[in-house]
């Protein structure tokens, strides 16, 4: 079926139309109101001349209009392309040209950026602006210099409701561009069957989301992780999605939690670290409605798990997923949490490890992780080369190195291109970082491969100290003592460098390539 039918199936079968689908700031959108918005935007897309298969970009902050646009596009058979709002003009231009977007939905913060690259986008014909203060198309045309610029809300108010067109399960529904830490973004294609599969797997069998739950995610919906947390998981369960347009600072997160009382909070490790630092500074967080939390994006350090647990009393379920797989494929369970491990495969997914020769590792061992499951992307949009490298038959090569224990738990070792050898032995940055984070002075840490005076590989650590802790020789000495107690000599950092913050993507993923540029030790 069309995935839009699936998203509203719970509301239809359980007669939930008047229940809240979305909490956003001080407003509530019911399931009935949301479906009308979806159908009307589908009608607006049709009136704009969009046809089945046309790509419609969405570059907007999280809000009900984002949901209506994403689902409305697919309701009429077009293809939604959510895009990171923090992309530079150059990167945004590349993505819009690469996907061939014929129309775009933007929030007001994107007007200047879109206007600046308009001449580079010959295929783009229609712009809808999400701006509750917009007063009509004239001012929008002046601001955007487009012949067909429209107020999103005006379009909703004037368009007729479109029907939801039947779609085959294997037809293209949306494209998500990888956030990546290096290189150009790649557009992972997803079919109408992929998103429903993630709901049936992780949402229902791991998280057990029900109609009385309220889900709140610090990760935005233009990321695969946020799309599931804030759109498909709650709406397909008859639950309520809590949306926040602001940057996910501790103050904004705490205010949203206090206002709407979520039952499940989704974050990335950097958000949980920031929240712990915020709480350590004397702030308070109302966790009375929360049952548990979920982390994704990268490895959650044991130290963060225990500090969060100590300050809030809440468990964090560490998970792993990817843009190519949409959502969690390996996860801890509420009744089986192993701090420091990502857990075991989610029902419906298979995992295997392979060595450098591509030979499968059976039983305990360490190797490259491949995943097979019903949410796998069939390939990257207009990118046969990278498709061949990542999509290997029914398996997705994740690019991650994992260790599988004798109990079947998966422990993240790092990206396959992040590991390096010292004195002929492999060093996992994640393992060294875990040892550094055991120090009470450290807020964040990252390790990359540097070189010594003889040009030999050595670990170099970049460290962010906690507030009030000024980096000095005493702290560096303490860190050397901490790691020497936990690591063999070849894994111990040869140098500790202190930064105000580590370079990260908008998803919170570490940009190691920037650290590598600084990691070659300067020698006079």
N, C-alpha and C positions, 0 to 999 in steps of 0.2 A: 504494500500500500504506500501511498504518499506519506512521508514521515510526519507531515502535519496532522494527518488523521491519527497517527499513533500518539503524538504528543497530547492530543485532546481526548484520547480514548478513555482515560480514567475519569475525567470530568463528565463525559457523556454516559458512561456505564454506571457511575455512582451518583449522578444528578448533583454535581458539585458546582453548577454554573454560577451560583451567587456567592460562593466561597472565594476568599482572596487568592488570586494567582500570583500577584506581585505587590510587595510593599516597596515603595520608592519615596524617600524623604517623608513627607507628610501625607502622601496619597496612597490609595489602595485601588488596584485594578482587579476586578473580578474575572473569573474564567469567561463569563459571558461577554464582558466588555473586551477582553483580550481577543477572543475569537472574532468579534466584529472588527476590531482594529486590523487583525491579520487579513481578513477577507477584503476589507476596504483597501488596504495597501496592495493586495493582489489585484484589485480592480484598477487602482491608480497605475500599477505597472503595465497592465494591459492597455489602458488608455494612452500611456506614453509610447506604445508601439513595441514593447518588449515581447519577445516570443520565447517559446520553449528552448532551453539551452543557453539563452543569453546570460552573460554574467553581470551581476549587480553587486558592486562593492559597498561595504558598510564600514565607514571610518567614523566611529562615534563612541562616546562614553556609554557606560551601562545605564539603561533607562528602559521604560516600557516600550518606547518607540523602536529601540534596537531589536527587541524581541519580535515586535510586529513586522518590522522590515525583514528580519531573517526568515521568519516563517511565511510571511506574505509572498516573498519572492518564490519560495519553493512550492507554495500552494498552487501557483499557476504554471509550474514546470520550469521556471528559470533557475539560475544557479546563484546562490548567495556566496559572497566572498568577504567575510569579516577581516579587517586589516587593523593592525596595531596603530593606535592613535599617536604613538610617540615616535613613529618612523620619521626620519629626515625627509625633506622634499625629494632628494635624489632617490632614496629607497622607495618612497611612496610612488613616485613616477614609474620606477622600474616595475613594481608589482602591478600597478594599474595597466601598464602597457603589456606586461607579460600575460596577464589573464584576459586582456581585451575587453575590459569592462565597458558596457554601453551606458550604464547609469550608475549613480553613486548616491548613497545616503550619508550625510555628514552632520556632525554637531557643530555648533557655532565656533568652537576653538580651531576648526580645520579650514575655515573660510580663506584665511590669508594664504595658507599652504597650497590649497587647491587652485586658487587664483594665480599663484606664481608659476604653476606647472601646466596650466591649461593648454598652452600652445604645444605641449609635448604629448597631448592625449587626443589625437584625431578621432578615435572611436567613441569617445565619451560625448553623449548627447544630452543627458538629463541629470540634473542635480536636485535632490530633495534635502532641505535644511531642517534639522531638528533644532528648533529654537522656539520655546514657548512664548517668547516676546516678539516673534516675527509678525509683521503686520501686512504682509502681502508679497506678491511676486515682483513688483516693481523694484523695491529696495534690494531684493535678493539678486535680481538681474544686474543691478548697478554694482553690487558688491562682488559678484562672482564673474561677471562678464560672460555669462552663458546665455544662449538664446532661449533656453528652456530650464530656468531655475525656479523651483517651487518650494513653498513652505510645506513641510511634511504634514503638519496638522491641517492646513488648508486642503491638501490632497486627500487626507482621510475624510474630511467633512464633506467633500464634494463627490468623491468616487462612489460608485455602486459596489456592492459586495460581490466579489467573484466566487465562483464555486471552487472547491478543491479538486484539481484534476487528478485522475488516476495515474499512477506512475509505477513502472516496473521496479522491483527491488534493486536491480543492477543499473539503474539510470543515475546519472550524476546529480547530486543534490547541492553540495557546497564544496568550496575549496578553502583550506586553511594553510596559510603560509607559515613555514617553520620560523621560530624566533631565532634559533641558531646563535652561536657565538662567533662564527666566522663565515665569510663568504656571502653570496647573495641568497635571499630567502628562496625556498623551494615550495611550490604549491601542491600540498598533498590533497589529492582528490578523494571525496567521500561520497558514497552511494546512499540511496534512500534506506537501505537496510542497515547501514553501519551504526547510526545513532541509536535506533531502537535496540540493537544488540547490546550496547553498553549499558542501557537502562536495565535490561533483563539480567545482565551479568553483575557488574559492580554495584549498581544502585540497589537492586532488589536482593541479591544473594550475599553481598558483603555488608553494605550499609543498612539494609532493611528499612529504607525510607518509606514512611506511610503518610496518609493524608493529613495527619495532625502535625507533621514536621514543618519546620521553617528553616530553610537552608540559606546560609550567608557565606559568600566567597570573597576573599580579598583579591583573587586573580580575576581579571576581566574576561568578558565573554568573547573577545576576539582571540583568546587563547583556547586551545582544545580543553585544557583542564577547567578553565572557568566556564566554558560553554556547557559542559556537562553539569558542573556544580550549580550553576545559576539558571540554566534553561531546561535542558532535557531531564535531568534527575528530578527536580521538584515538580515541573509541570506534568510530566508523564506519570507521576505518582499521585496527582491530585493534592500535592503539598503546596507550600508557599515559598516563592523566591524573594529574597531580600536583596535589592540592588543598591549599589552605592556608586555614584559617579565620581566622587573625589579620589585622589591618590590615597592608597591604603596606608596612611600613617597610623601610629597607635592611637592618637587622639580621635581620628575619624572612625577607626574600627570600633573603639570603645563607645563612642557616641551612637553608632548604628546598632551595636549590640544592646545598649541600654534602651534605645527607642523601640526596637522591634522584637527583642527576645528570641533570637535564633535557637534552634535545638541542636544544630550541627554547624560548626564553623570550619571552613576550608582555607588553608593558607599554604605558603611555601616556607621552607626552612628560614629564609632571611626575615620573613614576617614574624615568625615565632621568636626568633632571636631578638628582633627589635621590640616585640611586646614584652619579653622578659626583661630587657634593659629598662623599658618604660616602667614596668612594675617595680623593679629594683630601685628606681628613683623616687618611690613613694606614691605613685599613682595607684588608683584602684580600678578594678574591672568587675562588672556585674556578670557573673557566670551562672547565675541561679537557674537559667532556663536551658543551659547547654548540657547535652548528654555526653558528647565526646567531640574531638576535633580530628581533622584529616590533613595530612601533609603530602605534597607531591612536588614534582619539578626537579628535585635533586635529593641527595641523601640527607636525612635528618640525623644530626649528630646525637649520640646518646646523651651527652651533657645537656643539650637543649631539651630533649624529651624529659629528663629528670628534673630540670629546673622548672619547666612549664608545669609538670605534674606537682612539684612541690609548692608552687605559687598559686595554682588554680584548683588542684585536685583532679584535673581532667587528663585523660589519656589522649595521645595523638596516634592515630593509625598512619604509619608511614606506608606510602604506596609508590609505584612507578608506572608511568604511562608514557605516551609520546604523541606528537602531532599526527604521526602516521597511523596510530592505533586509537586515537581519540581520548581514551580515558584509562583508568587503572587496569593494568593487566597482571600485576603482582601486588599483593597487599597483605598487611597484617589483618587480623580479625579482632573483634571486640573481646572475644574470650580467649584469644591467643596472640598476645603481643610480645614480640622479641625486640626490645630496644636495640637500635643499631642495624637491624635487618629490615629489608623491604617486605618480608613475609613469604607467602607461597602463591602460586598462580591462582588467579581469579577463575571461578568456574566458567567454562567455555573457551578458555585459552590454554595453549600448550607452550611450554618453554623448553628450550634446549641450549646447551653450551657447546661450542666448538673450539678446537684449538687453532693455532696459527695456520695449520694445513687444511682447515675446514672439516676435520674429523670430529664426530660427535664424542663428547665426554660423558660417560655414563657414571652414575654414582656421584660421590663428592668430588669436587674439583673446581678449577677456575678457568674461565674462557669467555669468548664473545657470546653475548646473549642474542638468541633469535626467538621470535614470538610468532605464533600462529593463532588466529581467531577471527570471529565473524565481523569485527570492526576494522579489519586491515584495509588500508588504502590500496587501491589497485595500481597506483603510480603517481608520479608528479606531473602536473599539468605542463605539457609541451617541453618535457625534459627527459628524453629517453635514456640519456647517459646515467643520470643519477637514479632513475628508476631501476635500471639494470643492476646498479650497485647495491641498492637497498631492498628491493622487492625480489626475493629469490624463490620463485614458485609461490607457494602459499605462505612462505615465511617472510617476516620482516626482520632485517638485520638492524638491530637497534643502535649499534655503535658503542654499546656499553659493555664493560667487562664486569662479570659477577662471579662470586664464589658461591657454590652450592654446598651446604653442610650435609652431614650424614642424616640430619633430621628433615632435609628437604627445604630448608630456609635459604633464601637468596640474599647475599650480602653484596652491596654495591662496592666495587673496587675503583671505578672511574671510567672515563671515556677511553676507548681503545687507543686514541691518539694522544691521551694525556699521560699514560704510563711510560716510564723510561727506565733504563738500566744504569745502575751504578756498580762498578767493579764486577760487571757481568751478571748482576742479579736484579730482578725486577723490583721497582719501587712503585707502590700505589699511592698517589697523592692523598687519596681519601683516608688511608690508614695513618699517614703522618699527621694530617690535619686533625684527626680524631685525638691523637696524642697531645697535640698542642692545645686543643680546646679543653683538655682536662685541667689546664691551669686556671685558677680563679681570676687571674688578671686579664684573660683573653675574651674578647667578644666575638671575633671572627678571625678566620685564618685560611690561607691558601698556600699550596706548595706547587712549585714548578721546577723544571729541570734548568739548572744553571751550569756554570763551568768554573773550574778553579784555575790557578795560574798556569797550569800545564795543559789546559784545555780539556780536562776530564770532566765527565758529568758529575754534578753534585746537587743535592736537594737545596733549594732556596725557599725560605718561608716568608710570606708577607702576612703581617699580623696587625689587627685592629684591637687596641686595648679598650677595656671598659671605661666608661666616664669616670674622670677623676684619677685615672691611672696614667701618668705621664711616662711614655716609653723612655727607658734609660738602660744603662748597662746592668743595673740590678735586675730588671725584668728580663732582659735577654739572658742573663745568667740563670735565673730561675727556670726559664723555658728550656735551656739546655739541660738542666737537671731533670726536669719533668720528662723530656723525650728520652733521655738516656736511661731512665728507669723502665721505659715502655718499648723501646725500639732497639734493634741491633745497630751497630755503628754505621753501616752503609746507608741506613734510612734516615739518620739524624741530619737535620738541616745544617749546612755549613755556614749559613748566614741567616740572621733574622732581620727583616726590614719592616719598619713600622709605617702604616698608612692611616689616614683619617677614615677611609672606607675602601672596600674592595670594589673593583669594577664589575658590575652585574648588568644583565639584560633586564627588560621590564618584567620578565617572569621570575627574576631573582636568580637566574642561572649565572654562574661565575664565568667571566670572560677571561679565560686563562691566557689567551693569545696576547692580551695587553700586558699581563704580568710577565710573560716570557720575554717581551721586548725589554723589560727592566731586569730580567733575571740573570742576564750575562754579567757576572761580577766584574766591576771595573778594577783594573789593575794598572798601577802606575809604572 
